[in-house]
Each structure stands twice: as structure tokens, then as C-alpha cells.
């Protein structure tokens, strides 16, 4: 089935309603899009506009950056007896992954379709930056028959979201990465010796990974990282990287850090024991840093 194509035009400026963090207060919801039928949802008595995507009908957006984009998603459940819906939202451009949301959701008590029957899942969301220039970004779903997405954009100055670093419950060692004037703790993952983190959800979990370069390694190197919980694989990725030009290890002088890679996955409700394994190289090592957003209020669904 042909994808929906949506051209997006943002306001030149938006109004910040008194909050000192303009980025948090300046989201503009896209509620009227050509060739895309809006789906009205009542969320705790307020009307919200979503758009429906299915595995065969992704949504493609033509957009000019730089801009920050927030996608709020709700799975459409068969009925309220569907205890958990597990699904994935892919955000891509020309086949390149910009962001992926791996999540699960149960039926929401405070959200329903404005008209007609149907059961909606609790909201899940992801936020990502779109660089300067013209882009065609596609949102696709798998794992569920359909999902609703609410699109919000901000042209406020892109600032780093306040994050909290997690200390692992198990790691082979701690390594300090020096970059500029900052010293940041990472934790070593070795073959068959994963790093483990305890995470309380729901929350996005950001993993920053760096491969260790030894004196024999040159050019671009590949490594594979697996993220799992209780033996269930949540994500497995093959990454390509090169040596960092501005970072060094303070207490690992025989190794040089690579440029960092970033993995983001959504952790569901409850307490989770997340393991990060290095699958290859089988005699190598890598460093992991885990972060979650600092809890905040305002602008919630």
C-alpha cells in the first residue's frame, strides 16, 4: 500500500508560556495534514489529534530542519482483555534509522477514540532531532495491527535534555573517558561478562557505547552489542566505528576509545534488569554508559 506523504510547514516562531525552559514549552502539534485523515482521541477529557499507521501504511513526512520532533504513540488493541501490546515504531530517512521505539503497553483508562469503538494503549513517546535541510522522514510500525501517532514539533534551540546516569549493578570495571574538560564514567563489557543495569520504567533508556581500540586496530572496526532482559533479546546491533580524535581513557592507557554510538530503547513499566553483552569481537572489549531522562512535569499526554 502506498505511504501517506505529508508536507509540514512550521510557524516561524512559537509562544513560550512562562516556563524558563523554552524547549519544554514550545511544542506545536500537527493537527491538519494534507492527505492524512486525523483521528480524534479524548485524553482525560481533552481532544488530541493523532494519525493512524499500520505495517502496510507508514506515514512519510516532508520536513525542513533543524527541528526537534516528538512522537506520541498509542497501540490500537483488539479489546480491553489484550493485557499487553508489544510493538516497535521505526523512524527512518532513505533507509537510515533515525530512532526506534521498542515498547509495550496495556489498555489506557484515560484515553479513548472520540467516536466509535476501540481500545487504546497507554501513551509511549520518543523525541529526536532533525538536522538542517529538507528531509523525508518515514514512521512505520510492526508488531501490532495499527497504532496512532501524535506529532509535535519545536523550533526552539535544541538543548540537551536533563539526564541521569545509571550505575550498573554488575560490571567488569569502571573506566573514565576524558573528552575536553569533562571526565565521564563508563563501564567495561567483555565477552561473556555483560554490564547489568536496574531500570525503573516506563522510561527511555539511552546507552552510549565505545569500542576499545588496541594498538593493532586500524581504520573502521565493527562490533556487535546485544541488550537483553531475563534471556529475552531486546535489541541486537552491529555497529561500525573509528577511533575518537578528542577522547582518551584516564585509567586504560593501553586502549583508545572509539567515537560513541547511541542506542535508545523504551523500557516498560516496573523494575527491569537490563544486560548489555558484547558479542564481537570475541577477544575485544567495549565501554557502556547508561542514562535515563530526569523526571519532569508539564506537557504530558
N, C-alpha and C positions, 0 to 999 in steps of 0.2 A: 504494500500500500504506500502511496506517495506521502512523503513527510509534509507536515504543515510548515510553511515558510512565513516568518513574521518579521517585518521591518520595524525596528524600535527607534523612536525619536524621543530623547530626553529633554526635559526643561533645561534651560541654560543655568538656572540656579534653583535652589530649593530653600525652604524656610526652616531654620532650626528653632524649635520651640523651647528655648531657655536652658537646655542641657549644655554643660560645658564641653561634653564630648560630641562634637558636631557629627562625627561619623555615626554615632549610635542613634542620632535623632533625625537623620536626613534621608530616610529611605522613601522612595517613590514606588508605589505598587503599579504594575502594568495591568490595567483592567479592561482596556479596549484595544484589541489587536486585530489587524485585518486577517481574514481567512481563518481565524481561530475562534471557536464558539466558547464563550465564557461559561463556567459552571459556578453557580452561586452557592455558597456554603454559609450556614449560620454557625458562628463560633461564639459560644457564651452570649448569645443574643445579638451579636454584631455580624453584619454582612461582610463576607470576604469573597473575592473573585479568584477562582482557580481555572486551570486549563487541563484537559484530560490527555494523558499519553498512554499508549499501550505498546507491547513489544513490536507490533507491526505498524504503529503510527507514532513515531517520535515527533518531537517539536524542534524545528530549526529556527533560530533567531539570528537575524542580521543586525549587528550592533556595532556602534563606534565607541572605542575606548579612548582614554583609560576610564574604567568604571569598575565599581565593586558590585557584584551580583549575589543576591541571596535567594535561594530556592527552598521554599517550604513545601513539603510533600506529605500526602496522606494516601495510604493504600485504600482501595475500594474493596471491602470484604464481602463475601457471599452473604453472610448473616452474622449476627452477634455471637453465634456459637463458634465462629472461627477465632480460636483463642490467640493465635499468633500468626501474623503475616510476615514472612521473611522475603525481602526483595532488595534490588540494587538499582540505583539511579546512576547512569553514566553521563558525564558532560564531556563532549569531545569537540575537536575542531580539526577537520581534514584528517580524521583517523587518529589524532593525537589526544590522549586523555588529559583533560584539564583538572578534573575532580571526579571522585567516585564516592557515593554514599552507600555503604553496606549497612543495612539496618533491619530491624524487626519492630513490629508494632501490634498492639492489641486494639480492640474497639475503643473509640473515644466516647466518653459520656457527655461531653460538652460541645460536640460538633455533629452536624447533620446536613444533608442536602436541603437547600431551601425549598425545593419542590421535588416530589416523587420519592419512592422508596430507596433504600440503600443504607449500608452501614459503612462508616468511615473509620479509618485507623487514627490513632494519635499522631500528632504532627511530628515530623522529623525535619531537620533543616541542615543545609550546608551553605557556606559562603566562600567565594573565591574572587580573585582579581582578574580583570581583563585588561591587557596591556593596550597602549595607544595604537590607533589604526582601525581599519574595518575588519570585522570578523563575522563568520558564520558558525554559530555555536549550536550544537545539537544536544538535546536532552532525550535520553532513551531509558526505558525501564525493562528489567527482566525479573523473573521470579514471581510475578503476580500478574493477573489478567489486565489490570489497569490501575493507574494511580493519578491523583490530582496534584498539580504543581501550581504554586503561587509564586510569582516572580516579582522581586523587589530590587531596585537599582539605586545606587548612590554615586554621585559625582563628588562627594566630599573628599578631601585629601585622604588618600589611603594611608592609614596608620596601623601599626601592628596591634592586634588585639591582645589585651592583657592575658597572659598565660601563666600557668603554674606548672613547674617542673615536678615530675614524679620520681621519687627514689625507689629503686627496684627492691623487691623482697628477696631476690636472688640474682647474683651477677658474679662473674669470674673476678672482676677487678673494676676499680674506678680510674678513669683517665681524664686528665684536664686538657681541654683544647684551648689554645691561645690564639685569638684572632683579633688583631688590632689591640685595643686596650681592654678587651674582655677575656675573661677566663671562664669557660663553661664546662661543667662536669658531664662526661659521657660514661657509658658502662660497656664493658667488653662482652661481645658474644663470640663464642668459639664453637667449632663443630661439636655437636652433642653436648654443649654446655650453653643452654639458652639464657637469656635475661628474662626475668619474670617481673611483671608489674601487677599490682592490685588497683583496679579502677572501679569507681562507683559511677554508674550511669543513671539516666541517659546522658551521654556527652560525646562530642567528637574527641578522638584520640589521635594526636599528631606524633609520629615517630620520625626523628631525624636520624639518618644513618650515614656512616662514613666507613669506607673500606680502608683497611690498613695497607699501605704500600711498603714492601720491603725493598732492599737495595737492588733486587733482581727484576723488579716490575717496572715496565716502561709503557708509555702510551695509554691507550684506553683499555680498561680492565672490566670484566663482567663479574658480578656476584649475585647470588640468589638469597633472598630473605623470605622466611615464612612466619606468619603471625597466626597463632592458634589459641584455642581455649579448650581445655579438658580433652585434647586429642582431636578436636574439630578444627580444620583449617579455615581461617577467616580470610586470609589473603596470602598469595604467594607471588612474588615479583622477581623478575630478572632485571637487574639494574646495570647500566654502563656508566663508568665514571673515569675521571682522570685525577691526577694529583692536585691538591689545593695549592694555590700560589701564595695565599695570605695566612694560612693556618698551620700551626705546629702543635705537637704534643709536649706538654711540660714534663711528664714523667714516663714517656715511652720513647726515648731518644733513638732507638733503632728502627722506628717506624715513622712514616709520613702520612698524615691524613689525606683522604680524598676530598673532593668537593662533596657537599652534603646532598643527599636525596631525601625527599619528603614523602611520607606515606600517611594518609589520613583515612581513618575508618570510624564509623559510628558505633558506639558501644551502647547496648540497650540498657533498660532499667535493671537495677540491682547491683550486686557486687560481682566483679569478674576477675579471674586470674588469667592474665594475658601473657603468653610466652612468645618470645621473638627468637627464632633459630636462624643460624647461618648454614645454608645447605651447600653452598660452594663459594669460594674454593675450599676443598676439603681439608687443606692444611693452612688456611688463612685465618684471619680474624677481622672483626669489624667493631665499630662503636655505635651505641644506640643512646639516643636521648628521647625521653617521652614527656609530652606536655598535654595539658587539657586547658580549655578556656577558664579564666577566673569567673566564678559565678557572678551574675549581674541581673538587674531587673530592668523592665521597660522594653517596649517594642516587642513584646512576646505575642504569640498567636493566642 
